[in-house]
């Protein structure tokens, strides 16, 4: 039971960090060309949390969609079995 929980947690954290990286690269194109300049700008403005918040919102929407699709597919599976 704990092993399954750990595996699921690792998988979900991987999804979250992939979303975080993709959003960072999409929103800040200069992150690849001049990462130090981007980090200096971030330090000056003091905006450290917004990438995590945006990623959490996108992750939550994707999680909701995954749950809805999973629920609908289980309903149709039960109808086919009956």
N, C-alpha and C positions, 0 to 999 in steps of 0.2 A: 504494500500500500504506500509506504513512504517512498520507495523507489519510483513508483509511477508518478507520485506528486513531484518529486525532484526532476524527473524527466520532463513533465509537463511545464514546470516552472522554468527550466532551462530553455525549452522550446519557445515559450512566450516571451522571455527576456530577449532571446535572439530576434524574434519578430520586432519587438519594441526598438532594439538598437539598430536594426536594419532600417526601420522607418525613420529613426532619428538621423541616421547618416544620409539617407536619401533626401529627406527634407532639408537638411543643412546644405547639401550640395545644390539642390534646386533653388533654394532661397538665397544662397550666397555663392554665386559663381566664382568669386575671387578666392574662395577658400582653398582651391587647389593651386591657383597661381601664386598667391601671396598669403600663406596661412599666418605668418607672424604679424602682418599688418592687420589682418582680421582679428587676431587675438588681442592686439594692442587696442583696437577700436572697441572691442567688447569690454576690456578692462576700464577704459576711459568712461564708457557709458554705464557700466555696472549692470548690464542686462545678461545675467547668467542663466536665469531660469526659463526664459521664453522658449528656447528650443525644446526643453523637456515638457513644457505645458502643451505646445503645439503637437508634439509627438504623442502625448497622452490622449489628446482629443482625437487625432487620426487613428490611433490604436484602438480607442474605445469604439469608434464608428465601425472599424473593420471587425472588431470582436463582436459587436452587436449583429452585423451582417452574417458573420460566420455562425453565430448561435441561431439566428433565424433560419438560415439555410439548412442547418443541421436538424432543427425542429421540424421543418417542412418535409425534409427527406425521410425522417423517422415516421411521420404521419402517413406518407405515401407507402412506405415499406409495410406498415401494419395493415393498410388496406389491401395490399397485394397478397399478404399472407392469409388473411381471413377469407 
